[in-house]
Amino acid sequence: MKIFYGWRITAAACTLQFMLAALLNQAFGAYVATLAQEEGWSKTALSGAAAMQSVEAAIIGPALGWIIDRFGSQNMVRAGVLFFASGFLLFSQINTLVGFYISSVMMAIGASMAGYFPLSVCLIQWFERYRARALSIMSLGLGLGGLMVPLVALSIQHYGWRNTAFASGIIAFLMGMPLSRYIKNRPEDMGLTVDGELKSSLQESSNAQATGTSQNEFTARQALRTRAFWLLGLGHGLALLVVTSVNVHAITHLKEGLGYSVSQASLAILLMTVAQLGGVLLGVTFGDRFEKRKVAAICMLFHALGLLMLTYATHPIEIAAFAIFHGVAWGLRGPFMQAIRADYFGRNSIGMILGLSAVIIALGQIAGPLIAGVLADMTGNYKTGFTILSLIAACGSLLFIFAKKPEHPEFIHP
């Protein structure tokens, strides 16, 4: 039996996500902890690099969405791999904080162009019935990449952060360029149909989309006028308050606040990643069976509880509990964010809709690491910052509860 090409794209997307997570997303904290010690840069200054990465996503997100909707994902992914690899090569040579910022932004631009955003749009175009499953499988790459964090930490410890960064750039290029060839824009371009269904079974819905009468297809302008668009964006942003703070500061907190070495701290990130994989697998198995916004609301409470456990940990068991709660919540909730938007607003303008959402989401990505870093410099530890972020995330669960599916304006009765 011939495998539907959409699943091949899913496998390639999963591998690309693995590469990005292993080399940067979840390994960034190891670089931050090392640079803080070797270069003496403050936590606020180092957090600024993470904030600039998020500012980059907010600035170029709508432009990326517009480009993807009109020209597809493949060329963008290929260009993103080049930016990502070049950013790492530059990073390996920097000697100043300004150089660190520039290389961080280059890596972030590459990750945006070759990562979750364009790959999600691509899979949304290829799947409808199995959308949450495909997006969850892609997110397995993020979790599997996190398993490499201890290896990156060991490499930094034994070979230095410069050599590790240089090798990461070479690996990114050699892995990413071949994988980009598998990314295809829409099934219709290859004479295929969404989900690999028979053409006759989709003829009616295709005709509806062609005439603009589908209740599921919103333009970006129409989506912006719905309450759901803003509630989903704000909820997603509050979730990333915790996620980005943990990625940037957890290893430093475990090292400086709780007395663990970088290698020992990376083991906590390893356990968190295993739990994240468990959450993703739950999404693969059950993702298309439950109401996604309610699952996301529960996950927000798990994020908050996990961060509180990390903040006030006095025993390794509490650190393990943080890793499990936060990891499962991240793995289960993450793929649902784009799946919910596609379920609510359709796929015709999904690139632009996701790009506009990125502007809102970036507020959480920027604020999380900065709040934690600034308050850590002011108070001498992460307790105040992490506590505030966890309470905000807990309140954010209400945003998903109220983010109900909107009715298309053309079908609202006067």
N, C-alpha and C positions, 0 to 999 in steps of 0.2 A: 504493500500500500504506500503510495507516494505521500510524503510528509508535506503538509501545508507550509508554504514558504514563510508565512508569518511566524512560525515557530523557529525557523532558522534565524530570522531577524531578532527574535526574542533571545536566542542563544548568543548572538553576536552582541546585542545590547547588554546582556548580563555580563559578558566578558569585559566589555568596555567599562562598565560600572565597577567591576572588580579591580581593573587597572587603576582607575581614578581614585577609588577608595584606599587601595593598598598603598599607593604612592603619595597621596596628598590628604584627602578628606579626613580620614581618621588617624593618619600619621602626623598631621600638622602639629598636634599637641606635643609630640616627642621633640620636634624641632624647636618649638617655643620654649620648652623646659631647658633644652641644651643651650640655646642662644641667651636665655636669661642668665644662665650661669657663666658662660664663656665670655659674652660680650658685655654683660652688666646692664643690658637694656631693661627698662621697667616693664612691668606687666601691662600697664596702660599703653605704652608704646607698641608692644608686641600685639596687644589686642587690636590696636589700630589697623594692623595689616589684615586681620580677619574682617574688621569692619569695612575696609576698603574693598575687599573681595565681594562683600554683600552690596556695597554701593555700586560696584561694577554691574552686578546682576540686575539691580534696579534700573540702572541707566540704559543698558542694552537689551533688557528683557523684551519690551514692546517691539524694538527693531528686529530682534531675533524672531519673535512671533510672526511679524509681518513677512519677513523673508521666508520663513518655513512654510507658511500658508501658500505662498506663491511659487516657491522654487524647490521645496522639499528639504529633506534632512541630510542627504548623503554628502553633498559638497561641504555643507557646514560642519559635519562631523570630521571630515578630512582636514579642513582648515583648523579646526579646534585641536586636533592631535598635534599639529605643527606648533601652534601657540603653546600648548601645554608642555611639550618636550623642550621647546626653546626657553620657556620660563624656568624650568629646572636647571638647564645648563647655565643660565644667567645667575640663578640663585647660588650655584656652587662657587661662583667667583666673587660674590659681593663682600664688601668690607664696611659698609655704612648702613645705617637704618633706612636711608632713602633708597639705596640699592635693594634692600630687603623688601620695601614697599613695592618698588617697580616690578621685581621678579614675582612677588606674590600676586599682583594684579594680572600679570601675564599668564601665570598658571590658572588664575581664576577665570580669565576670559577663555582660555583653552578648555577648561572644565565645563564652562557654560555652553560652549559651542559643540563640544563632543560628548556631553554628558546627559544628565537626567532630563533636561528640558527637551532637546530635539528628539531624543530617543523615546520619551513618553509620547510626544506628538505622533511620531512614526507608528508606534504600537497602537495608539488610539485609532489611527486610520485603518489599521489591519484587523482590529478586533472590536466586537461589540458584545456578543454573548459571553466571551471569555476574557473580557477586558481586564478585570481585576486580577484574574489569574496570570495573564501575560505580564502585567505591570509588576505583580508580586515576584514572578520568576526573574524579571529584570533586576529587581531589588535584591535578589539573592546575591548578586555581584557585589553590592555594597557591603553586605554582611560578610561574605567570604573575603573581601578585601580587608576588612577589619581584622581577620585572623592573621594577617601579615604584619600587624602593628608591632608585636614583639620582635619579629625578624628585622623590621626597620630600626627599632630601638637598639637591638644588638649590633646592627651594622653601624649605627651612629656611634655607639660606645666603642667598638673595636676598630673601625676604619675612619671615623670622623664624619661629621655632618656634610662636609663639602664633597667627599668621595661618594657618600650615599646619594646626595642630590644629583651629582653628575651621572651616576649609574642609573638613577631613576629616569632622567631625561632620555637616555639611550633606550632603555627598556620601553618607555612610553611610545617612542617612535616605531620601534620594531614590532610592537604588539598592535598599536592602534591603526597604522596605515592599512595592513591587510584586512582588519576587521571592518573598516569603513566601507569596503567594497560590498559587504552583505546588506548594507542599509538601503532599502528601496522605499520610495516615497508613499505610494498608494497601491493597493492590490489591482485597481482598475488599469494601472499603467502596464501590468504584466498579463492582462487578460484574466485576472482572478477576481474573486469577490471577498467581501468582509467575512471573516471566520472560516473561509474556504467552503461556504455553503454553495449549493447549486444555484445557478443564475436565476432559474425560474422562481425560486423561493424568495429572492430579493427584488424581483422586478417591480413589484408594487411600491416598495419603500424607495427604490431608486427613482421611480417616476415622481413620487411625492417630493423628493429632494430636488429633482430637476425643475419642478414647477414652483418650488419655494413654499410648499404647503405642509411640510413636516412640522409637527408640533415640537419636535426635539431639536430643531436647528435654529439657534440664536445667532444673530450677528454680534460682533463685539460690542457695538453700541447698545443693543438690546440687553445683553448680559450685564453691562454696567448699570443699567437701570433697575436691576433686581436686588432685593435685599440679600438673597442667597450669595451672590457674588462677593459682597463685602463681608458677610459673616464668615464665609469659607476662607477668604483671604486673611482676615484678622485672626481666626482660629489657627490657621496654618502658621502664621507669623508668631503667635504666642507659643506654639509647640517648638518652633525653632529657637526661641529664647533659651530653652533648656538644651536642645540638641547642640547648637553651636557653642554654647558655654561649656558644655561637657567636652566637646571635641577640642576646644582651645585650652581649657584650664584644668580639666580633671587630673591629668598626670602631674601638673605642677602642685595642685592641692594635695594629692596623695604623697608627693615627694616632700614638700615644704611644711604642709600642715599636719600630715599624719605620720611622717618619718619613714616612708618607703623609698626605695631606690627607683630610678626610672624603669629599670627592667622589671622590678616587682610591680610597679604601678601599671605597666603595660599588660601584665597578666589580668588585672581587673578589667582593662579594656578588651582583652581577649574573651573573658567570660561574658562581658556585655555584648560582644559581637556574636557569640554563640547563642545568647538569648535573642538577639536581633534576628538571627537566622530562624530560630524557632517561631518568632512572630511572623516572619515572611512566609514560612511554610504554612502557618495557620491561614494566612491570606490566600495562598495558593489553593488550599483545600476548601475553605469556606467563604472566600472573599465575595463571590457572586451570589451568596445565599442570604446574607443578612443586610439590614439597612446600614449603610456605611457611615452615615453621620453619627449614629448612636454608638457604633464601635469606636469611632474617632473620639467621641466625648469621654468614653471610659478610658481610652489610652491617655488622654490628657491628665486624668487623675493618677495614672500609673507613672507618667513623667514626673509629676510633682512629688509623689511619694518617694520615688527612687532618688531624686535629687536631695530631698531632705535626709534620707538615710546616708547618702554620701557625705553631706555637710557635717552631720553630727556623729559619724561613725567612731566607735571606740573599740571595735572588734572586727576581724576579717569577715565574720558572718554578715555584718551590716553592709560591708562593702559588696559582698556577693549579692545581697538582697537588692542593693542599688542597681547592680549590673543586670540582674534579672528583670526587675520592674521596668527600668528605663529601656533596656534592650528589646524586650517583648513589645513594649508600647511603640517604639520607633519602627521596628520591623513590620508590625501589623498596620499601623496608621499610615506610614509613609506612602506606599503605593495607592492607598485609598484616596489621597488628596487629589491626584489627577483623574482617577477613575470617577470620583464624584462629579467633578466639573464636566467631564465628558458625558456622563449620564444626564446631567442637568441641561447642558447647553449644546450637545451634539458635537460633530466633528468637523464641520465645514469651516468654522472660524476658530477652532480650538487653539491653534498656535498663537494668535493674537490675544485670545482670552487668557491663556496661560502666561503670556508675556506681560500683560497688564496686571495679572495677579502677582507676578514676581515683584512688582514695585511695592505692593503692600507687604508681601512676605519678607522682603529685604529689611523692613523696619525691625522685625524680630531678630533677624540674622545680625544686624548691626548692633542693636541695643543689648542683646544677651551678653556677648563677650565683653563689651565696653562696661556695662554695669558691674559685672563680676570683677573685671580688671581694675577699674577705678576704685571701687570700694575695698578691694584687697590691698591696694597701695595705701589707701587712707587708714584702714583699720589694722593692717598687718596680717589678715587672713581672709578666707573666702566665705566665712559663715554668714555675714550680713547680706552680701550679694546673692549667694546661692539661695538663702531663705526667701528673699524678696522674689526672685525669679520663680521659685517653686510655687509660691502662693499665687502669683499672677497666672501661671500655667493652670493651676487648679480652677481658678475662676474662668479661664478660657474654655473649659469644657461646655459651659452654657452656650457659647457661640455656635458650636456644632449642633446642640439640641434644637436651637431655633432656626438653623439653616435648612429649611424645608425646600423641596423641589419647586421651582417657580413654574407658573403657567405661562405659556408663550403669549405675548401681548396680542397677537392676531386672533387668539382663541379665547380671550377674556370677554365674557358677555357684559354688555353695558347695563 
